[in-house]
Amino acid sequence: MAVTSRDLPYERRQVVSLPSVNIKSLAYLVVGVLALLATYVLLSSAIAWGRVAFDDLRYGRPRTFHLSGYVGHGEMADQPTRLIAMNLNRQIVILEIPGSDPTQIRSLPGPYLFGAGEDLTPATMQLADFNADNAPDLIVQVKNEAMVYINRDGNFTLITPEEREQISQQGLQIDQ
């Protein structure tokens, strides 16, 4: 006797179908995501270039900032002291040119900057009396950091931790 397919038990299996994916809509989605990514990269590059160009107009190359003020270092009545901060190959250098005698230029050490593109970081300055001795002190700002140079004995010197503590106890605020 021969066995035929009719004689074998047969279970009916249900076929599960996946939702159909339209290849065109998937291609549009991929192209849209790539277009957004390309737009982001182009806009980021344009904004970074714009910032560098703006800093070139504002500070020049090398990055230079200057300030004039009467700080009590031998100025004449009509010639204030000139202070110049420069970023020379990632080294901040501050030059003090007394108004009464430009041959007596003093150089103040500043920080060394680490990282890519730091040779284009500007340093800014301001004069303020931090230790309440009626002599303006120099504040040099680089990025989000501030260095305080106290005006004493005809020179600017970096603030010491003891002076920082004393100034903080007097209620004055140093943003460093």
Protein Blocks (a to p, Z undefined) as FASTA:
>chain_A
ZZdfklpccddddddddddddfklmmmmmmmmmmmmmmmmmmmmmmmmmmmmmmmmmnop
addddddddehnopafklccddddddeehiacdddddfklmklcccddddddedehklmc
ccddddddfkonopacddddehjbccddddeehiacdddfklmmmmmmnopacdZZ
